[in-house]
Amino acid sequence: NEKSSVDRRIDYDSVWQGRFHQLSEYKLKNGNCLVPSRYAPNPALGHWVMTQRRQFHLLKNEKTTSLTVGRIRELGTLGVSWV
């Protein structure tokens, strides 16, 4: 069932890139990446940003995480705050 595992990974990457694009649009509109966790216009974006921060802290504490160094760099280009 290796193929379905790869397909899920591709889907996850597509979702991540889609949310990253939504975050870049949010920044253009609002001047920052401080999306509220309960952001009414796009609740999924607020949840996603919160999850990225959580994953960053897991990585920082040497725990298992799905967040890669490359994605941290991408988020950094937008000025994401990790606090």
N, C-alpha and C positions, 0 to 999 in steps of 0.2 A: 504494500500500500504506500510505497515511497512516493508515487506520483501525486497522490492526494495531499501528502504532507508538503510537497513543493508547491502545489496549487494554493494551499492555504497560506503559505509564506508569501507568495506573490500577491495574494489578496490583501494580506496584512501590510505589505509594502505600499500597495496602491492606496489603502486607507490612510496610512501614515502620511504619504505625499499629499493626499487630498486635504487632510487636516492642516498640514504645514502650509499649504496654499491658502486655506481659510484664515490661518493665523496671520499670514503676511497681509492679507486683505484687511483683517481686523486692525493691524498695526498702521496701515495706511490711513484708515478712517479715524483711529483713536490716538495715534502717536505713541503707543506702547503695546506691550504684549501681556498686560495684566488683565487677562480675561477672567471675569468672575466665575467661580466654580458653578454657579447657577445662572449662567448667562442666558436670559430668556430668548433672545433672537436665535441662538444656536447652542442649546444645552450640551450637545455632543462635543462642541469645541471647548467649552469650559471644562468639561470632564477630562477631555484629552490633555489639555494643558496641565491640569492638576496631576494626571497620571504621568506625564513626562517629568515633572518635578519629583514625584515619588520615585520613579525609576532612576533618575539622576542620583538621588540620595542613596538608593540601594547600591548603585555602582560605586559611589564614593566610599561606601562602607564595605566594599568588596563582597557584596551579596550578588546573587544571580539576578540578572536583569535583561530585558529585551532591548534596552537603549544602548546604541552603539556610540563609539567615539565620533564617528562620522555624523551621526544625527545630532549629537551634542554641538558639533561645529556648525551644522546647518541652523540649529535653533539659535546659536550664538550670533549668527549673522543678522538675525532679527532683533537681537538684544534681549533675549529671554532672561528673566531674573530667576535664579535657582533657589531663591529663599521662599 
